[in-house]
Amino acid sequence: MNHFILRHIKTFEMIGVIMRIISFTLVSWLGPESPFLFVWIFNTADAALLSWCAILKKDRAYTVLNLFWIMVGIVGMLRAW
């Protein structure tokens, strides 16, 4: 699976970035009416995807950043639940 991800890493990174944009756009547009649990699940999924890409690329800064977003996402999901 890692070989497949590495072969198409730019595509997977773009998917992750677009997912993040969508999740923050939902919150920005809908405000308190946002489906917060969905947004946190979606945001945590994109953080996992981007973390995986960063780990494969051996990019420590983006690995730390996206692992942080996974932790934030877990807290957000627990609070939204």
Salt bridges, closest charged atoms under 4 A:
GLU13 OE2 - LYS57 NZ 2.96
ASP46 OD1 - ARG20 NH2 2.68
